[in-house]
Structure formats: C-alpha cells, structure tokens
Amino acid sequence: MADGAVTARVLVAADKFKGSLTAVQVAERVTAGLRRVAPEVRVDALPVADGGDGTVAAAVAAGFERREARVTGPLGDPVTAAYALRDTTAVVEMAEASGLQHLPEGVFAPLTATTYGSGELLLAALEAGARTVVFGVGGSATTDGGAGMLTALGARFLEADGKPVGPGGGGLAALAEADLSGLDPRLKGIDLVLASDVDNPLTGPKGAPEVYGRQKGASEDDIAVLDAALAHYASVLGPEQAELPGAGAAGGIGYGALVALGARFRPGIEVMLDVLGFAPALERATLVITGEGSLDEQTLHGKAPAGVAAAARAAGIEVVAVCGRLALAPEALGRAGIRRAYALTALEPDPVVCMAEAGPLLERVAESIGRDFLR
C-alpha cells in the first residue's frame, strides 16, 4: 500500500484481552505500534464489547458518561457498580453488580449468589432518566433466573408460608407464588434490550446451570439442584419464555428480563456496534483491526471480533485481527471475514510471560500489521 499510506485510515475496534489489557489499552497499544512504522496513518479507536464485562467501559470510551451506584453484590455485601449514560440511553452491565469479579478469590456461592444488585443498577439508570436501556449480561456469579433482579425492582417471590424465598437459584425450589404486581411502573415505559452473546435456553442440557454452572463453582449435585429449581421457577412465571434465545444468559437473568420486563433479545455485539457508533466510523476506514484475548471457536459464535468482521466485510473493508492466542485455522478466519490474524504467542510462546508483557508485544504485532498493510 505504498501509494495509500498517506490516506490510510485504520479503525481499531477490538475487545479486551481478558486478564491483561482492557479494550481501551488494546487500542492504545495498536495505535502506538502502527505509528512507529507508518507515522502518517490516521487511526480511529473504537473499543468494543459484546455485552459481557467491559461493556460499560466501551460505552464510556465512545462518549457516554460514567455513573456509579452502591448496590448489593452477589454475596449480599455492598459494592460500587458503574453504568453509562448518554442523553436517555443507558448501558447497564450486570457483571458490574453481580459479576464474578465481586467474589473473593476461590470463593463461590452457586446456590445463593443473587442478582439483586443488577436490579438496583437498573433502578439507578431509571432514576437518571434512561428510557432506552442496553442491558449487557455476561460474566455473572449467579444462577438465580433473575429472581434477585426482579425482587429489587418490586416483585415478590414467596414460599408456601408466605415468607420470601431464599437468595439465589437454590431458594427457587421452594417457590409457591410469584407476585409481579409491584414491579416499578417506570419499567413499562422503557425499551429494554437484552444484549448477550449467549442464546442458550434457561434449563436442560444446553441451559444455564449445565453449561455455565461449573465456572461459578457449582458441583454436579449443585447443577442438578439449580436446573430443577429454575425449571420450577419457570413453571410458575411462564415456561414458554424459558426456551427463548437468551433466556439462559448470565445464569438465567435473561429469562427474568424476557418474562417479566418485556425485554427484547439481540446479539450483544450487534447492539453495541449500534450504540457505539460503529457504522459512521467504518465509513471513514480503509482497514479495520479487531481482536480479543483468544481467537477460537467461541469467537465465531457472536463474540465481538466476529461481529466487527461481518460488518466490515459487508462494507467491503479489509479486516485483520490481533489476539493473545490463535486457535482458528486460516480457512475459519477467512469465513469470518478476517484476512489475517496476528497472535502474541507467535512472539512469546510462554502464556504467563505473554500475558504479563501483552502491551509491548501487542505494539510489536501492530508494527508487523503496519509493515504488511500500510506500506
């Protein structure tokens, strides 16, 4: 691209490298590396997320205002959670309130962890004037079907003796009555978009407990208890919605949003690209650089790089990817619309060192991209 180096305009639209670099840091490091070999290149940075952890940070980087609220964490202790607001649109990330990051190392509560704080975070967005709420769900410590969230929003879940059910998914086994009449009336006036890269149903072999319970500390017995409890919960609230795509997202919080809050499900990356203003940024680009920590089979199923590449390919713009680890063959990358992928492990095969030195390594990778595509 010798004659195009002067006019080249690169759009860096990458997700975080989990455990080493935020999406904002990825964009900064890629920009630094590109400019080392092509000083004249114009770079637009648009950190992206797919609805999971990092979604609020991506919105803030795109110009949303960061807001904070004190809410109930997954173990019942108070935590500080952030959301993003621009005009009457809020981006709420359930992991900020109910995510695994709020658990002490090695401590899990698969049967009792609650999404109550996620409901409180939604209330904070309503109080701030939000009328459209993008509800990013992922990275949860919970498997309570969203019952905690709905309780914070005014619902009541009662045992046969009239006492509230216990916190978490385990308590739902004793559910006798669900009273949604007390839900905050303001919820009827908002557009709640359930943004997730997960389209699992609530229960069963592909349901929330079976597929995601183990990463939240659930034993095989716990998984059986949770699956039965959520099935019972759904029999009380509405079994049809339990099979909808996204019902099993984030320990079933998707189900709670769909059955009781009138939410509509959309793939997280599609929603976030709209919210972040990806289309106008793409119009200015001659090359797109996307990526995430690990490019693997999961990437192809609704993760941020796949969404970015699909949109760029539709616009006829070439895409390359950066990653810590590459586990996709060139043919699979090509089908996803990615011309080439550059992995940090190609420079440093030791994964521990690679994660510790991810920033400098990513700059070196970006230099290679600059040499390959901007000269």
N, C-alpha and C positions, 0 to 999 in steps of 0.2 A: 504493500500500500504506500509506495514512495510518494506518488503524487497526491495521495489522500491524507497524508499525515497532518497537513496544516488544517484541514477541515474536519478531521475525525472528531467525533463526539461520542464518548463512551458513557453508557448508563450502567452504573454498578447497582444492581438490585439483588442483593444476596441476603440470606437469612444468617442467623448467628452460627458460630462454631461452638456447639454446646460444651461448656466446661473450660473454654479457653478465650473466645472472643465474642463480644456482642456483635449484632448486625452493624451497628454504627462503627465499631472498631474495624470490622472486616472492610467496610467501605473506605475508611481512612487508610488502612494499610495497602489496599489495592491501588488507591489513588496515588499514594506515595511511590509505589513501585513503578506504575505506569509512567509517571512524570520523570522518573530517573532516566528512562530510555527515550521518552517522547515528551520533552518539556512543553511542547506547544499544544498537546492534546487537551481537549475540553472534557471535563468529567462531571457528570451529574450523579450524585449519590442519593439513592432511594432505598434505605434499609427496609426489608420486607419481613413479614411473618405470616404464618398460616392459621392463626387463631390460638395457638398454644402460647407457652411462656415466651415473652419478648414482644408480644403484640402491642402492648401499651407503649413500650419504648420505640417501636417502629412508628406508631402514630405521632408521638411527641417529636421524633426526628423529622416528620413530614409537616410539622407546624401546629399540631394540636397542643393545647395547654395541659400540662401535667397537674392533676389534682390528687390529693391524698385524703384518706379517711381511716379512722380507727375502727376496726371491725373484729369479729370473732374468728380466730384461726381454726384450723381443722381439729385441734385438740381442745378447743374451748377457751384458750388463752387469747388475750387481745393482741392484734398485730396491726401494723400500718400497711395499708394497701393503696396502690395507685390506680387511677383510671385517667383517661384522656378525654378532653372536651374541646370541640370547635363549633361555635355557634350552637345549634341544637342537636348536634351529633356527638354521642359519647362512644368511646371504645372501652369496654369493660372486659378485663381478663380475669376469669375465675381463679386462675392459679395465683394471682396476687393475694387473694383472700384465703383460698382453700387448697393451695398447691403443696406439692411435696417439699418445696424449699422451706416451708414453715415447720417441718418435722426435724427434731434433733437427729443427729447422725445415728443411724441404726435403730431409731425408734419409729414404729409403725402402729397404726390403730385401724386395721382394716374393717373391723366390725362397728366401730364407734366414731370414726372421723366424720365431721359434719361440714356441709356446705352452707351453714347458717351465715357465715361471713360474706359469701357471694351474694346472698340476698340483701344483706346490709349495703354491699357495694353498689348493687343495682339501685337501691333506695337513694344512696348518695348522688348517683347520676340523675335520678328523677328530681331530687331537690335542687340540683344545679341547673335544671331547665331542659334536660335532654328529652327529645321527642323521637329521635331515632337512636337505637342502642345496638351497636355491634357487640355481641356477647361472645367473646372468644373463649372456647372451652378446650382444655387440654392440660396436661401436667398436674392432674389433681391427685390429692392424697386420699380421696373419698370414693365411696361406693354406696351412696345413700339415695340414688334416684332423684336427687334434687329436693328431697323432703326438707332438709335443713334450710335450703334457699327459700322454699315456699313458706316455711314457718316464719322466717324473718320478714316475709312480705305480707303476712297476715293470715296464712292458712293454719288450720289446726288438725293434727293427726292424733287420734285418741285410741287408747286401748278399751277393752270391753267395760272396764270400771270407770271410764271417763277420764282417766289420767293420760297426760301426753305420753306418746311412745318415747322410748329412749333415743339418744342421738345415734346417728349412723345407720348404715343399712341393716345391721343386725336387729335393731329395735323394730324394724318394719314387720317382722314376723308376727308381732302381737297387734298389728293394726286392725281395728274394728270399724273405725269411722274416719272419713276424710271430709273436713268441712272447709271448702274454698270460698265461702261467702264473705270472709273477712279480708280477702286479698285487697291490697291498696287499689282504690278505684282509678288512680292515675295510670295504672298498667294498661287499661283499656284504650288509652289514647296514644300509645307509643307503637312504633314499628320496631319489634324486637327480632333481630336477625341472629340466628344461631350459627356461628361461624366455627367450623371444625373440619379437620382433615380425616375424621373418623365417621364412617357411615354404618357402624355396627348397630344391630338391634339391642334392646335392653338386656335380654336374657338368652339362655341357650348356649349351644356350642360356640357361637360367634358373639355372645353377649358380653357385657361389661365385666362381670366377675371372672368368667373363664379366660377371656383374652387379656385383660389388664390387671386382674386382681393380684397376681403374684408380684408385680413390680411395686405394689403398695403394701407388701408384707403379708398377704393372705396365704394361709396354708391350704392344702387341698380340702380339708374339712371346712375352713372358712369360706372357700369359694362355693361349696355346696350350700352352706347356710345362706350366703348372700344371694345366690341365684334363686333359691326358694323364696327368700324374703322379698326380693324385688318382683318376682312373679306374683306373689300375693298382693303386694302394693299395687301393681298394675291391674290386678283383677278388681281392685276397689276403685281406682281412678279411671281406668279405661284401657283395656287390653289391646285395642286396635293400634293405638299410638305407640305401643311398645315395640312394634315391628317396623316402625318408620325409620328411614335412614337418619342416623344421628342420634337416635334415642339412647344408644349405649355410650355416647360420648361422655368422657370425663366422669366415669362411674355412674352414668345414668342421669346426670344433671340435664343432659339433652332431653330426656324423656319428660322431666319435670317442666322444662320450658315449653315443650311442644304441647303437652296435655293440659297445662293449667294457665299458661301465659300467652297462648296464641302465637308462639314464635314460629318463624319460618326458617327452615334449614337451607344453608348454602355452603358449598365448599369454602373453607376458610380463606384459602389463597385468593379465590375469585373476589370475595368480599373485600379483603384487604387491599388488593390491587385497585379496586374502585375507590375505596376510602382514601388511599394514599396518593391518588392522582397519577397512577402509572401510565395511563393512555397518553396524556399530553407529554409526559417525559419521554415516552417511547417514540413519539413523533419526531423528536429532535435527535434521536440516537442513530449512529451508524454501526455501533457494536454494543451488544449487551453482555455484561458479565454477571452471572448469577452464581449460586452455590450455597452450601451448608456444610456442617462438620463431616457428615458421612453421606456420600452419594451411593445409594444402594437400592434394592428393590422397593423399599418403602418410599423412596423419593418419587418413584413413578406413580404412586397412588395418592395424589393430592397434596404432596409437600410443595413448599414454596418454589424451589428451582423448576419443578415440572410446570407449575402454573405460569411462571415468568417465561419459560422457554416456549410454551404453547402460544402465549400472546405475542411474543416477539416473532415467532415463525409465521403466524398469521399475518403479521405486518411486513414480512419479507426481510427481517433484520437478523443478521447472524448472531449466534449466541455461543459463548464459551462459559465454562464453569470452573470454579475453584472449590476445593474441598480439602479436608484433612485426610480422609481415607476414600479411596475409589474402589467400589465393588461392583461396577457395571461395565459390561463389555462395550466396545465402541459401537456395535450394532444397536444395543439398547439405548445408548446415548443418542444415537442418530434418530431413532424412532421418537425420542422425546423432544427432538429439535435442538439438541446440543451438539455443536460441531466438534468440540474437543473439551476434555476435562483435564485440569492440572491439579495434582494431589500433592499435599505437603509431604506425605510419606515417601514420595519419589525422591525427595531431597534428604529426608531424615526418617529412616525406617523404624527407629525406636519410638513406639507410640507415646511413651512417657515424656521423652525429650521433645517429641514433635508437638505435643500439647503445650508444654512449658515454653517452647520457643515459637509458638504459632505466629505471632506478629511478624518477627523478622523473616521467617520462612515464607509467609504469605507475600511479603514485599518482593522477595526473590522470584516467587511464582509470577507475580504481576509483571516483573521485568521481562520474564520469558514471553508472556502474553503480548507485551508491548513490542518485543522484537519480532514475534511471529505475525502480528496482525496490524501493527501501526507503523510499520516501516515499508 
